[in-house]
Amino acid sequence: MGTPVRTSADEPPLLTEYGLMEPALEMEFAAHFTRLGGADASDAAAAAVTGVVEAPAAFVAALLDAAHRVNGCLLARTRADVCRIVLTADRTGITVAGTDDTTIALDRAHDSRARDLPVSAVVDGLHIRHGPEGHVWVVWQGAWCAGGGQPEP
């Protein structure tokens, strides 16, 4: 079920359906995809970033569904040649964001340029944000599971 994030092969995973395990405080994974590849490229990118979670199939499937929705919404709103999907996990929950902004380095994706953009619309639970340079961000946020199962929107 993907490649869980581990500190070593002998230690438990750091990212599960219940959240981040010690000593991790925050993790981020990203994959780029070309618009030319359409849904297939988008699906492969979504599978790559959600594949790092070691969790029951229902949790991963719900997360992958959110990633598909994010990418579909993004592709409907951008003409960029290359897009990016970013999965972020921290103590508050899990976030999947799709964007046509590939200029922000991964370690800066949560800096105020991206995180504090105003929400311009909410579509099917997805927050649409527009950056000052015209970039589009489509964001889904979910909570960690209290007792397993699917992530909560």
N, CA, C and O atoms as a GROMACS GRO file, in nm:
protein
  612
    1MET      N    1   0.083  -0.116   0.000
    1MET     CA    2   0.000   0.000   0.000
    1MET      C    3   0.088   0.124   0.000
    1MET      O    4   0.089   0.199   0.098
    2GLY      N    5   0.161   0.146  -0.104
    2GLY     CA    6   0.250   0.262  -0.112
    2GLY      C    7   0.374   0.243  -0.028
    2GLY      O    8   0.401   0.134   0.023
    3THR      N    9   0.448   0.348  -0.014
    3THR     CA   10   0.570   0.345   0.065
    3THR      C   11   0.552   0.431   0.188
    3THR      O   12   0.554   0.554   0.177
    4PRO      N   13   0.534   0.370   0.305
    4PRO     CA   14   0.518   0.453   0.425
    4PRO      C   15   0.647   0.527   0.456
    4PRO      O   16   0.757   0.481   0.423
    5VAL      N   17   0.633   0.638   0.520
    5VAL     CA   18   0.749   0.716   0.559
    5VAL      C   19   0.800   0.660   0.691
    5VAL      O   20   0.724   0.652   0.788
    6ARG      N   21   0.924   0.620   0.694
    6ARG     CA   22   0.982   0.560   0.814
    6ARG      C   23   1.118   0.623   0.841
    6ARG      O   24   1.184   0.675   0.751
    7THR      N   25   1.159   0.617   0.967
    7THR     CA   26   1.293   0.664   0.998
    7THR      C   27   1.394   0.556   0.964
    7THR      O   28   1.506   0.587   0.924
    8SER      N   29   1.356   0.430   0.977
    8SER     CA   30   1.438   0.317   0.932
    8SER      C   31   1.345   0.198   0.914
    8SER      O   32   1.229   0.203   0.956
    9ALA      N   33   1.393   0.094   0.854
    9ALA     CA   34   1.310  -0.022   0.825
    9ALA      C   35   1.261  -0.090   0.952
    9ALA      O   36   1.158  -0.158   0.949
   10ASP      N   37   1.330  -0.074   1.064
   10ASP     CA   38   1.293  -0.141   1.188
   10ASP      C   39   1.198  -0.061   1.275
   10ASP      O   40   1.151  -0.111   1.378
   11GLU      N   41   1.168   0.062   1.238
   11GLU     CA   42   1.084   0.147   1.320
   11GLU      C   43   0.944   0.160   1.262
   11GLU      O   44   0.925   0.136   1.142
   12PRO      N   45   0.847   0.198   1.344
   12PRO     CA   46   0.710   0.213   1.294
   12PRO      C   47   0.700   0.329   1.196
   12PRO      O   48   0.789   0.414   1.192
   13PRO      N   49   0.593   0.334   1.116
   13PRO     CA   50   0.576   0.445   1.021
   13PRO      C   51   0.559   0.576   1.094
   13PRO      O   52   0.513   0.580   1.208
   14LEU      N   53   0.595   0.685   1.026
   14LEU     CA   54   0.580   0.818   1.084
   14LEU      C   55   0.448   0.884   1.046
   14LEU      O   56   0.407   0.982   1.109
   15LEU      N   57   0.381   0.832   0.945
   15LEU     CA   58   0.257   0.893   0.896
   15LEU      C   59   0.152   0.784   0.879
   15LEU      O   60   0.166   0.697   0.793
   16THR      N   61   0.047   0.788   0.961
   16THR     CA   62  -0.061   0.690   0.956
   16THR      C   63  -0.194   0.763   0.952
   16THR      O   64  -0.197   0.886   0.949
   17GLU      N   65  -0.304   0.689   0.954
   17GLU     CA   66  -0.436   0.753   0.953
   17GLU      C   67  -0.465   0.828   1.081
   17GLU      O   68  -0.559   0.909   1.086
   18TYR      N   69  -0.388   0.804   1.186
   18TYR     CA   70  -0.410   0.873   1.313
   18TYR      C   71  -0.327   1.000   1.324
   18TYR      O   72  -0.345   1.077   1.418
   19GLY      N   73  -0.237   1.023   1.231
   19GLY     CA   74  -0.157   1.143   1.232
   19GLY      C   75  -0.009   1.112   1.228
   19GLY      O   76   0.033   1.000   1.199
   20LEU      N   77   0.068   1.212   1.259
   20LEU     CA   78   0.213   1.198   1.261
   20LEU      C   79   0.257   1.134   1.391
   20LEU      O   80   0.206   1.164   1.498
   21MET      N   81   0.352   1.045   1.380
   21MET     CA   82   0.409   0.980   1.497
   21MET      C   83   0.536   1.054   1.536
   21MET      O   84   0.602   1.114   1.452
   22GLU      N   85   0.572   1.048   1.662
   22GLU     CA   86   0.697   1.110   1.707
   22GLU      C   87   0.813   1.047   1.633
   22GLU      O   88   0.808   0.927   1.607
   23PRO      N   89   0.915   1.118   1.599
   23PRO     CA   90   0.944   1.258   1.632
   23PRO      C   91   0.898   1.357   1.526
   23PRO      O   92   0.933   1.474   1.534
   24ALA      N   93   0.820   1.313   1.428
   24ALA     CA   94   0.781   1.402   1.319
   24ALA      C   95   0.685   1.510   1.368
   24ALA      O   96   0.592   1.482   1.443
   25LEU      N   97   0.706   1.632   1.325
   25LEU     CA   98   0.617   1.743   1.357
   25LEU      C   99   0.536   1.785   1.235
   25LEU      O  100   0.421   1.826   1.248
   26GLU      N  101   0.595   1.774   1.116
   26GLU     CA  102   0.528   1.811   0.993
   26GLU      C  103   0.600   1.742   0.877
   26GLU      O  104   0.722   1.729   0.877
   27MET      N  105   0.522   1.699   0.779
   27MET     CA  106   0.580   1.638   0.659
   27MET      C  107   0.509   1.694   0.538
   27MET      O  108   0.393   1.733   0.544
   28GLU      N  109   0.580   1.697   0.428
   28GLU     CA  110   0.522   1.744   0.304
   28GLU      C  111   0.574   1.660   0.189
   28GLU      O  112   0.693   1.630   0.182
   29PHE      N  113   0.483   1.625   0.099
   29PHE     CA  114   0.518   1.546  -0.018
   29PHE      C  115   0.454   1.612  -0.139
   29PHE      O  116   0.342   1.662  -0.130
   30ALA      N  117   0.524   1.614  -0.251
   30ALA     CA  118   0.471   1.681  -0.369
   30ALA      C  119   0.505   1.601  -0.493
   30ALA      O  120   0.605   1.530  -0.498
   31ALA      N  121   0.421   1.615  -0.592
   31ALA     CA  122   0.447   1.556  -0.723
   31ALA      C  123   0.399   1.656  -0.828
   31ALA      O  124   0.294   1.718  -0.813
   32HIS      N  125   0.476   1.669  -0.935
   32HIS     CA  126   0.439   1.756  -1.047
   32HIS      C  127   0.372   1.670  -1.154
   32HIS      O  128   0.402   1.551  -1.167
   33PHE      N  129   0.283   1.732  -1.230
   33PHE     CA  130   0.223   1.662  -1.343
   33PHE      C  131   0.196   1.763  -1.454
   33PHE      O  132   0.175   1.882  -1.429
   34THR      N  133   0.197   1.713  -1.576
   34THR     CA  134   0.176   1.801  -1.691
   34THR      C  135   0.028   1.805  -1.726
   34THR      O  136  -0.043   1.706  -1.716
   35ARG      N  137  -0.016   1.920  -1.766
   35ARG     CA  138  -0.154   1.936  -1.809
   35ARG      C  139  -0.180   1.853  -1.934
   35ARG      O  140  -0.290   1.802  -1.953
   36LEU      N  141  -0.079   1.840  -2.017
   36LEU     CA  142  -0.092   1.763  -2.141
   36LEU      C  143  -0.133   1.618  -2.110
   36LEU      O  144  -0.207   1.557  -2.187
   37GLY      N  145  -0.084   1.564  -1.999
   37GLY     CA  146  -0.120   1.428  -1.959
   37GLY      C  147  -0.259   1.416  -1.904
   37GLY      O  148  -0.310   1.305  -1.888
   38GLY      N  149  -0.324   1.529  -1.874
   38GLY     CA  150  -0.461   1.532  -1.828
   38GLY      C  151  -0.485   1.450  -1.703
   38GLY      O  152  -0.405   1.450  -1.609
   39ALA      N  153  -0.598   1.379  -1.703
   39ALA     CA  154  -0.641   1.304  -1.586
   39ALA      C  155  -0.543   1.193  -1.549
   39ALA      O  156  -0.522   1.167  -1.431
   40ASP      N  157  -0.482   1.127  -1.648
   40ASP     CA  158  -0.389   1.018  -1.618
   40ASP      C  159  -0.267   1.069  -1.542
   40ASP      O  160  -0.224   1.008  -1.444
   41ALA      N  161  -0.210   1.180  -1.587
   41ALA     CA  162  -0.094   1.238  -1.518
   41ALA      C  163  -0.132   1.287  -1.380
   41ALA      O  164  -0.058   1.270  -1.284
   42SER      N  165  -0.250   1.349  -1.370
   42SER     CA  166  -0.300   1.398  -1.243
   42SER      C  167  -0.322   1.282  -1.146
   42SER      O  168  -0.286   1.292  -1.028
   43ASP      N  169  -0.381   1.173  -1.194
   43ASP     CA  170  -0.406   1.056  -1.110
   43ASP      C  171  -0.276   0.995  -1.060
   43ASP      O  172  -0.267   0.955  -0.944
   44ALA      N  173  -0.176   0.987  -1.145
   44ALA     CA  174  -0.047   0.930  -1.106
   44ALA      C  175   0.019   1.016  -0.998
   44ALA      O  176   0.077   0.963  -0.904
   45ALA      N  177   0.010   1.148  -1.012
   45ALA     CA  178   0.067   1.238  -0.912
   45ALA      C  179  -0.007   1.224  -0.780
   45ALA      O  180   0.056   1.221  -0.674
   46ALA      N  181  -0.139   1.215  -0.785
   46ALA     CA  182  -0.218   1.200  -0.662
   46ALA      C  183  -0.183   1.068  -0.593
   46ALA      O  184  -0.169   1.065  -0.471
   47ALA      N  185  -0.170   0.962  -0.669
   47ALA     CA  186  -0.134   0.832  -0.611
   47ALA      C  187   0.004   0.837  -0.547
   47ALA      O  188   0.027   0.774  -0.444
   48ALA      N  189   0.096   0.910  -0.608
   48ALA     CA  190   0.232   0.919  -0.555
   48ALA      C  191   0.234   0.988  -0.419
   48ALA      O  192   0.302   0.942  -0.328
   49VAL      N  193   0.160   1.098  -0.404
   49VAL     CA  194   0.166   1.170  -0.276
   49VAL      C  195   0.083   1.102  -0.168
   49VAL      O  196   0.118   1.109  -0.051
   50THR      N  197  -0.027   1.036  -0.204
   50THR     CA  198  -0.106   0.967  -0.102
   50THR      C  199  -0.047   0.831  -0.067
   50THR      O  200  -0.083   0.773   0.036
   51GLY      N  201   0.043   0.782  -0.149
   51GLY     CA  202   0.105   0.652  -0.124
   51GLY      C  203   0.199   0.649  -0.007
   51GLY      O  204   0.247   0.542   0.031
   52VAL      N  205   0.229   0.764   0.053
   52VAL     CA  206   0.321   0.767   0.167
   52VAL      C  207   0.250   0.738   0.298
   52VAL      O  208   0.316   0.722   0.401
   53VAL      N  209   0.117   0.731   0.297
   53VAL     CA  210   0.041   0.708   0.420
   53VAL      C  211   0.023   0.558   0.442
   53VAL      O  212  -0.029   0.488   0.354
   54GLU      N  213   0.066   0.509   0.557
   54GLU     CA  214   0.041   0.369   0.591
   54GLU      C  215  -0.087   0.365   0.673
   54GLU      O  216  -0.088   0.402   0.791
   55ALA      N  217  -0.195   0.318   0.610
   55ALA     CA  218  -0.326   0.322   0.673
   55ALA      C  219  -0.417   0.219   0.605
   55ALA      O  220  -0.382   0.166   0.499
   56PRO      N  221  -0.531   0.191   0.666
   56PRO     CA  222  -0.627   0.102   0.602
   56PRO      C  223  -0.671   0.156   0.466
   56PRO      O  224  -0.668   0.276   0.441
   57ALA      N  225  -0.710   0.066   0.380
   57ALA     CA  226  -0.747   0.102   0.243
   57ALA      C  227  -0.855   0.209   0.238
   57ALA      O  228  -0.851   0.296   0.150
   58ALA      N  229  -0.952   0.205   0.329
   58ALA     CA  230  -1.062   0.304   0.328
   58ALA      C  231  -1.009   0.445   0.350
   58ALA      O  232  -1.057   0.540   0.288
   59PHE      N  233  -0.911   0.460   0.438
   59PHE     CA  234  -0.854   0.593   0.465
   59PHE      C  235  -0.778   0.642   0.343
   59PHE      O  236  -0.795   0.757   0.300
   60VAL      N  237  -0.693   0.557   0.287
   60VAL     CA  238  -0.614   0.597   0.171
   60VAL      C  239  -0.705   0.626   0.052
   60VAL      O  240  -0.680   0.720  -0.024
   61ALA      N  241  -0.811   0.546   0.035
   61ALA     CA  242  -0.904   0.569  -0.076
   61ALA      C  243  -0.974   0.704  -0.063
   61ALA      O  244  -0.991   0.775  -0.162
   62ALA      N  245  -1.014   0.741   0.059
   62ALA     CA  246  -1.078   0.871   0.080
   62ALA      C  247  -0.981   0.986   0.054
   62ALA      O  248  -1.018   1.088  -0.002
   63LEU      N  249  -0.857   0.967   0.095
   63LEU     CA  250  -0.754   1.068   0.071
   63LEU      C  251  -0.725   1.080  -0.078
   63LEU      O  252  -0.711   1.191  -0.130
   64LEU      N  253  -0.716   0.968  -0.147
   64LEU     CA  254  -0.693   0.968  -0.291
   64LEU      C  255  -0.810   1.034  -0.364
   64LEU      O  256  -0.790   1.106  -0.461
   65ASP      N  257  -0.932   1.009  -0.318
   65ASP     CA  258  -1.049   1.072  -0.378
   65ASP      C  259  -1.041   1.224  -0.363
   65ASP      O  260  -1.072   1.297  -0.456
   66ALA      N  261  -1.000   1.270  -0.245
   66ALA     CA  262  -0.984   1.414  -0.224
   66ALA      C  263  -0.879   1.470  -0.320
   66ALA      O  264  -0.897   1.578  -0.377
   67ALA      N  265  -0.770   1.397  -0.338
   67ALA     CA  266  -0.664   1.441  -0.429
   67ALA      C  267  -0.714   1.447  -0.573
   67ALA      O  268  -0.680   1.540  -0.646
   68HIS      N  269  -0.793   1.350  -0.615
   68HIS     CA  270  -0.851   1.351  -0.750
   68HIS      C  271  -0.942   1.472  -0.769
   68HIS      O  272  -0.938   1.539  -0.872
   69ARG      N  273  -1.024   1.500  -0.667
   69ARG     CA  274  -1.114   1.615  -0.676
   69ARG      C  275  -1.036   1.746  -0.682
   69ARG      O  276  -1.070   1.835  -0.760
   70VAL      N  277  -0.932   1.757  -0.600
   70VAL     CA  278  -0.847   1.876  -0.601
   70VAL      C  279  -0.787   1.897  -0.740
   70VAL      O  280  -0.796   2.006  -0.796
   71ASN      N  281  -0.728   1.792  -0.795
   71ASN     CA  282  -0.664   1.805  -0.927
   71ASN      C  283  -0.765   1.836  -1.036
   71ASN      O  284  -0.738   1.918  -1.124
   72GLY      N  285  -0.881   1.771  -1.032
   72GLY     CA  286  -0.984   1.799  -1.133
   72GLY      C  287  -1.030   1.944  -1.129
   72GLY      O  288  -1.047   2.008  -1.232
   73CYS      N  289  -1.050   1.994  -1.007
   73CYS     CA  290  -1.091   2.133  -0.988
   73CYS      C  291  -0.981   2.228  -1.036
   73CYS      O  292  -1.010   2.330  -1.099
   74LEU      N  293  -0.856   2.195  -1.007
   74LEU     CA  294  -0.744   2.277  -1.053
   74LEU      C  295  -0.736   2.280  -1.205
   74LEU      O  296  -0.724   2.388  -1.264
   75LEU      N  297  -0.742   2.164  -1.269
   75LEU     CA  298  -0.730   2.157  -1.414
   75LEU      C  299  -0.842   2.234  -1.484
   75LEU      O  300  -0.823   2.282  -1.596
   76ALA      N  301  -0.957   2.245  -1.419
   76ALA     CA  302  -1.068   2.321  -1.477
   76ALA      C  303  -1.046   2.472  -1.466
   76ALA      O  304  -1.115   2.549  -1.531
   77ARG      N  305  -0.949   2.513  -1.384
   77ARG     CA  306  -0.929   2.656  -1.358
   77ARG      C  307  -0.795   2.711  -1.402
   77ARG      O  308  -0.767   2.829  -1.380
   78THR      N  309  -0.711   2.630  -1.463
   78THR     CA  310  -0.580   2.679  -1.503
   78THR      C  311  -0.547   2.635  -1.645
   78THR      O  312  -0.600   2.537  -1.697
   79ARG      N  313  -0.459   2.711  -1.705
   79ARG     CA  314  -0.406   2.675  -1.838
   79ARG      C  315  -0.257   2.647  -1.831
   79ARG      O  316  -0.190   2.635  -1.933
   80ALA      N  317  -0.204   2.637  -1.709
   80ALA     CA  318  -0.061   2.614  -1.691
   80ALA      C  319  -0.020   2.479  -1.750
   80ALA      O  320  -0.098   2.384  -1.748
   81ASP      N  321   0.102   2.473  -1.801
   81ASP     CA  322   0.153   2.348  -1.859
   81ASP      C  323   0.188   2.246  -1.753
   81ASP      O  324   0.173   2.125  -1.775
   82VAL      N  325   0.236   2.293  -1.638
   82VAL     CA  326   0.277   2.203  -1.529
   82VAL      C  327   0.207   2.245  -1.401
   82VAL      O  328   0.200   2.363  -1.368
   83CYS      N  329   0.154   2.147  -1.329
   83CYS     CA  330   0.088   2.171  -1.203
   83CYS      C  331   0.155   2.086  -1.095
   83CYS      O  332   0.241   2.002  -1.124
   84ARG      N  333   0.114   2.109  -0.972
   84ARG     CA  334   0.175   2.035  -0.861
   84ARG      C  335   0.066   2.000  -0.761
   84ARG      O  336  -0.026   2.078  -0.738
   85ILE      N  337   0.076   1.882  -0.704
   85ILE     CA  338  -0.011   1.843  -0.593
   85ILE      C  339   0.078   1.825  -0.471
   85ILE      O  340   0.185   1.764  -0.478
   86VAL      N  341   0.032   1.880  -0.359
   86VAL     CA  342   0.111   1.878  -0.237
   86VAL      C  343   0.026   1.819  -0.124
   86VAL      O  344  -0.085   1.866  -0.099
   87LEU      N  345   0.078   1.718  -0.057
   87LEU     CA  346   0.014   1.661   0.061
   87LEU      C  347   0.096   1.707   0.181
   87LEU      O  348   0.217   1.683   0.188
   88THR      N  349   0.030   1.771   0.275
   88THR     CA  350   0.097   1.818   0.396
   88THR      C  351   0.031   1.754   0.516
   88THR      O  352  -0.092   1.748   0.525
   89ALA      N  353   0.111   1.706   0.607
   89ALA     CA  354   0.061   1.646   0.730
   89ALA      C  355   0.127   1.715   0.848
   89ALA      O  356   0.249   1.731   0.853
   90ASP      N  357   0.044   1.756   0.943
   90ASP     CA  358   0.097   1.811   1.068
   90ASP      C  359   0.004   1.766   1.180
   90ASP      O  360  -0.084   1.684   1.158
   91ARG      N  361   0.023   1.818   1.298
   91ARG     CA  362  -0.055   1.772   1.413
   91ARG      C  363  -0.203   1.809   1.402
   91ARG      O  364  -0.287   1.746   1.467
   92THR      N  365  -0.237   1.909   1.323
   92THR     CA  366  -0.376   1.952   1.313
   92THR      C  367  -0.457   1.870   1.212
   92THR      O  368  -0.579   1.864   1.223
   93GLY      N  369  -0.391   1.806   1.116
   93GLY     CA  370  -0.463   1.728   1.017
   93GLY      C  371  -0.382   1.709   0.892
   93GLY      O  372  -0.259   1.720   0.891
   94ILE      N  373  -0.453   1.679   0.786
   94ILE     CA  374  -0.389   1.649   0.658
   94ILE      C  375  -0.450   1.742   0.553
   94ILE      O  376  -0.571   1.763   0.550
   95THR      N  377  -0.365   1.796   0.466
   95THR     CA  378  -0.409   1.890   0.364
   95THR      C  379  -0.359   1.842   0.228
   95THR      O  380  -0.244   1.800   0.214
   96VAL      N  381  -0.447   1.848   0.129
   96VAL     CA  382  -0.409   1.820  -0.008
   96VAL      C  383  -0.436   1.947  -0.087
   96VAL      O  384  -0.548   1.999  -0.087
   97ALA      N  385  -0.333   1.996  -0.154
   97ALA     CA  386  -0.347   2.119  -0.232
   97ALA      C  387  -0.294   2.095  -0.373
   97ALA      O  388  -0.190   2.032  -0.393
   98GLY      N  389  -0.368   2.144  -0.470
   98GLY     CA  390  -0.323   2.142  -0.609
   98GLY      C  391  -0.299   2.285  -0.651
   98GLY      O  392  -0.377   2.374  -0.617
   99THR      N  393  -0.193   2.308  -0.725
   99THR     CA  394  -0.162   2.445  -0.767
   99THR      C  395  -0.088   2.447  -0.900
   99THR      O  396  -0.022   2.351  -0.939
  100ASP      N  397  -0.102   2.560  -0.968
  100ASP     CA  398  -0.023   2.582  -1.088
  100ASP      C  399   0.100   2.666  -1.054
  100ASP      O  400   0.174   2.707  -1.144
  101ASP      N  401   0.121   2.694  -0.925
  101ASP     CA  402   0.238   2.767  -0.879
  101ASP      C  403   0.349   2.667  -0.846
  101ASP      O  404   0.348   2.604  -0.740
  102THR      N  405   0.442   2.652  -0.936
  102THR     CA  406   0.553   2.559  -0.915
  102THR      C  407   0.680   2.634  -0.877
  102THR      O  408   0.789   2.576  -0.875
  103THR      N  409   0.667   2.763  -0.847
  103THR     CA  410   0.785   2.843  -0.815
  103THR      C  411   0.820   2.842  -0.667
  103THR      O  412   0.935   2.866  -0.631
  104ILE      N  413   0.722   2.815  -0.581
  104ILE     CA  414   0.749   2.813  -0.437
  104ILE      C  415   0.820   2.683  -0.402
  104ILE      O  416   0.771   2.575  -0.434
  105ALA      N  417   0.934   2.694  -0.338
  105ALA     CA  418   1.006   2.574  -0.295
  105ALA      C  419   0.921   2.500  -0.192
  105ALA      O  420   0.842   2.562  -0.122
  106LEU      N  421   0.938   2.368  -0.185
  106LEU     CA  422   0.856   2.289  -0.094
  106LEU      C  423   0.863   2.337   0.049
  106LEU      O  424   0.762   2.337   0.119
  107ASP      N  425   0.979   2.379   0.094
  107ASP     CA  426   0.989   2.423   0.232
  107ASP      C  427   0.928   2.561   0.254
  107ASP      O  428   0.926   2.611   0.366
  108ARG      N  429   0.879   2.624   0.147
  108ARG     CA  430   0.814   2.754   0.159
  108ARG      C  431   0.667   2.748   0.122
  108ARG      O  432   0.600   2.851   0.124
  109ALA      N  433   0.615   2.631   0.090
  109ALA     CA  434   0.475   2.621   0.046
  109ALA      C  435   0.378   2.665   0.154
  109ALA      O  436   0.265   2.704   0.125
  110HIS      N  437   0.422   2.660   0.279
  110HIS     CA  438   0.332   2.704   0.386
  110HIS      C  439   0.363   2.843   0.433
  110HIS      O  440   0.306   2.890   0.532
  111ASP      N  441   0.453   2.910   0.365
  111ASP     CA  442   0.481   3.048   0.403
  111ASP      C  443   0.360   3.133   0.363
  111ASP      O  444   0.272   3.087   0.290
  112SER      N  445   0.356   3.254   0.411
  112SER     CA  446   0.235   3.336   0.397
  112SER      C  447   0.193   3.355   0.252
  112SER      O  448   0.076   3.383   0.227
  113ARG      N  449   0.284   3.341   0.157
  113ARG     CA  450   0.245   3.356   0.016
  113ARG      C  451   0.137   3.257  -0.022
  113ARG      O  452   0.049   3.290  -0.101
  114ALA      N  453   0.143   3.136   0.031
  114ALA     CA  454   0.046   3.033  -0.008
  114ALA      C  455  -0.062   3.013   0.098
  114ALA      O  456  -0.180   3.002   0.064
  115ARG      N  457  -0.024   3.009   0.223
  115ARG     CA  458  -0.118   2.973   0.329
  115ARG      C  459  -0.222   3.081   0.355
  115ARG      O  460  -0.338   3.048   0.383
  116ASP      N  461  -0.185   3.205   0.346
  116ASP     CA  462  -0.275   3.312   0.386
  116ASP      C  463  -0.350   3.377   0.269
  116ASP      O  464  -0.406   3.486   0.285
  117LEU      N  465  -0.352   3.311   0.156
  117LEU     CA  466  -0.427   3.366   0.043
  117LEU      C  467  -0.576   3.361   0.076
  117LEU      O  468  -0.623   3.264   0.135
  118PRO      N  469  -0.649   3.464   0.040
  118PRO     CA  470  -0.793   3.464   0.070
  118PRO      C  471  -0.865   3.359  -0.014
  118PRO      O  472  -0.828   3.331  -0.128
  119VAL      N  473  -0.970   3.302   0.044
  119VAL     CA  474  -1.053   3.205  -0.027
  119VAL      C  475  -1.145   3.283  -0.119
  119VAL      O  476  -1.221   3.369  -0.074
  120SER      N  477  -1.140   3.252  -0.249
  120SER     CA  478  -1.226   3.323  -0.343
  120SER      C  479  -1.355   3.246  -0.372
  120SER      O  480  -1.454   3.304  -0.416
  121ALA      N  481  -1.353   3.113  -0.346
  121ALA     CA  482  -1.473   3.033  -0.367
  121ALA      C  483  -1.457   2.900  -0.293
  121ALA      O  484  -1.345   2.857  -0.263
  122VAL      N  485  -1.569   2.837  -0.264
  122VAL     CA  486  -1.570   2.702  -0.208
  122VAL      C  487  -1.655   2.618  -0.301
  122VAL      O  488  -1.773   2.645  -0.322
  123VAL      N  489  -1.594   2.514  -0.358
  123VAL     CA  490  -1.662   2.427  -0.453
  123VAL      C  491  -1.654   2.284  -0.402
  123VAL      O  492  -1.546   2.227  -0.394
  124ASP      N  493  -1.768   2.227  -0.367
  124ASP     CA  494  -1.774   2.088  -0.320
  124ASP      C  495  -1.676   2.064  -0.205
  124ASP      O  496  -1.610   1.960  -0.200
  125GLY      N  497  -1.667   2.158  -0.112
  125GLY     CA  498  -1.578   2.145   0.002
  125GLY      C  499  -1.433   2.181  -0.025
  125GLY      O  500  -1.350   2.175   0.066
  126LEU      N  501  -1.400   2.218  -0.147
  126LEU     CA  502  -1.264   2.256  -0.184
  126LEU      C  503  -1.252   2.409  -0.181
  126LEU      O  504  -1.338   2.479  -0.235
  127HIS      N  505  -1.148   2.459  -0.119
  127HIS     CA  506  -1.126   2.603  -0.112
  127HIS      C  507  -1.041   2.647  -0.230
  127HIS      O  508  -0.930   2.597  -0.250
  128ILE      N  509  -1.093   2.740  -0.307
  128ILE     CA  510  -1.022   2.794  -0.423
  128ILE      C  511  -0.958   2.925  -0.379
  128ILE      O  512  -1.025   3.014  -0.327
  129ARG      N  513  -0.827   2.936  -0.402
  129ARG     CA  514  -0.753   3.058  -0.366
  129ARG      C  515  -0.678   3.106  -0.489
  129ARG      O  516  -0.636   3.026  -0.573
  130HIS      N  517  -0.662   3.237  -0.500
  130HIS     CA  518  -0.586   3.295  -0.610
  130HIS      C  519  -0.475   3.381  -0.552
  130HIS      O  520  -0.498   3.467  -0.467
  131GLY      N  521  -0.354   3.356  -0.601
  131GLY     CA  522  -0.239   3.432  -0.557
  131GLY      C  523  -0.228   3.564  -0.630
  131GLY      O  524  -0.293   3.584  -0.732
  132PRO      N  525  -0.145   3.655  -0.579
  132PRO     CA  526  -0.130   3.787  -0.641
  132PRO      C  527  -0.074   3.779  -0.783
  132PRO      O  528  -0.098   3.869  -0.864
  133GLU      N  529   0.000   3.672  -0.814
  133GLU     CA  530   0.055   3.658  -0.949
  133GLU      C  531  -0.040   3.584  -1.042
  133GLU      O  532  -0.005   3.551  -1.155
  134GLY      N  533  -0.163   3.557  -0.993
  134GLY     CA  534  -0.262   3.487  -1.074
  134GLY      C  535  -0.262   3.337  -1.058
  134GLY      O  536  -0.342   3.268  -1.123
  135HIS      N  537  -0.176   3.283  -0.973
  135HIS     CA  538  -0.173   3.138  -0.953
  135HIS      C  539  -0.298   3.091  -0.880
  135HIS      O  540  -0.355   3.162  -0.797
  136VAL      N  541  -0.339   2.968  -0.912
  136VAL     CA  542  -0.457   2.907  -0.852
  136VAL      C  543  -0.412   2.801  -0.753
  136VAL      O  544  -0.320   2.723  -0.780
  137TRP      N  545  -0.476   2.799  -0.636
  137TRP     CA  546  -0.456   2.695  -0.535
  137TRP      C  547  -0.593   2.636  -0.505
  137TRP      O  548  -0.687   2.709  -0.477
  138VAL      N  549  -0.605   2.503  -0.510
  138VAL     CA  550  -0.727   2.434  -0.471
  138VAL      C  551  -0.690   2.349  -0.350
  138VAL      O  552  -0.600   2.265  -0.358
  139VAL      N  553  -0.759   2.370  -0.237
  139VAL     CA  554  -0.717   2.311  -0.111
  139VAL      C  555  -0.829   2.230  -0.046
  139VAL      O  556  -0.942   2.276  -0.036
  140TRP      N  557  -0.795   2.109  -0.003
  140TRP     CA  558  -0.882   2.023   0.078
  140TRP      C  559  -0.812   1.998   0.209
  140TRP      O  560  -0.692   1.969   0.212
  141GLN      N  561  -0.887   2.010   0.320
  141GLN     CA  562  -0.829   1.982   0.452
  141GLN      C  563  -0.913   1.878   0.523
  141GLN      O  564  -1.036   1.882   0.519
  142GLY      N  565  -0.846   1.785   0.589
  142GLY     CA  566  -0.915   1.682   0.664
  142GLY      C  567  -0.851   1.660   0.800
  142GLY      O  568  -0.734   1.693   0.821
  143ALA      N  569  -0.930   1.605   0.889
  143ALA     CA  570  -0.881   1.576   1.024
  143ALA      C  571  -0.830   1.433   1.030
  143ALA      O  572  -0.870   1.348   0.950
  144TRP      N  573  -0.743   1.408   1.124
  144TRP     CA  574  -0.697   1.271   1.146
  144TRP      C  575  -0.811   1.188   1.202
  144TRP      O  576  -0.901   1.242   1.266
  145CYS      N  577  -0.807   1.059   1.180
  145CYS     CA  578  -0.909   0.969   1.232
  145CYS      C  579  -0.895   0.953   1.382
  145CYS      O  580  -0.783   0.940   1.433
  146ALA      N  581  -1.006   0.954   1.452
  146ALA     CA  582  -1.002   0.930   1.596
  146ALA      C  583  -0.989   0.781   1.624
  146ALA      O  584  -0.922   0.742   1.720
  147GLY      N  585  -1.051   0.699   1.543
  147GLY     CA  586  -1.046   0.554   1.567
  147GLY      C  587  -1.032   0.474   1.442
  147GLY      O  588  -1.078   0.360   1.436
  148GLY      N  589  -0.970   0.531   1.339
  148GLY     CA  590  -0.955   0.459   1.212
  148GLY      C  591  -1.064   0.502   1.116
  148GLY      O  592  -1.145   0.589   1.149
  149GLY      N  593  -1.066   0.445   1.000
  149GLY     CA  594  -1.166   0.477   0.899
  149GLY      C  595  -1.120   0.588   0.808
  149GLY      O  596  -1.001   0.605   0.784
  150GLN      N  597  -1.217   0.666   0.756
  150GLN     CA  598  -1.186   0.767   0.657
  150GLN      C  599  -1.149   0.900   0.720
  150GLN      O  600  -1.193   0.931   0.831
  151PRO      N  601  -1.067   0.979   0.650
  151PRO     CA  602  -1.036   1.112   0.703
  151PRO      C  603  -1.163   1.196   0.700
  151PRO      O  604  -1.249   1.178   0.613
  152GLU      N  605  -1.174   1.287   0.794
  152GLU     CA  606  -1.291   1.374   0.800
  152GLU      C  607  -1.263   1.502   0.723
  152GLU      O  608  -1.156   1.560   0.738
  153PRO      N  609  -1.358   1.547   0.638
  153PRO     CA  610  -1.335   1.669   0.559
  153PRO      C  611  -1.326   1.793   0.645
  153PRO      O  612  -1.307   1.903   0.593
   0.00000   0.00000   0.00000
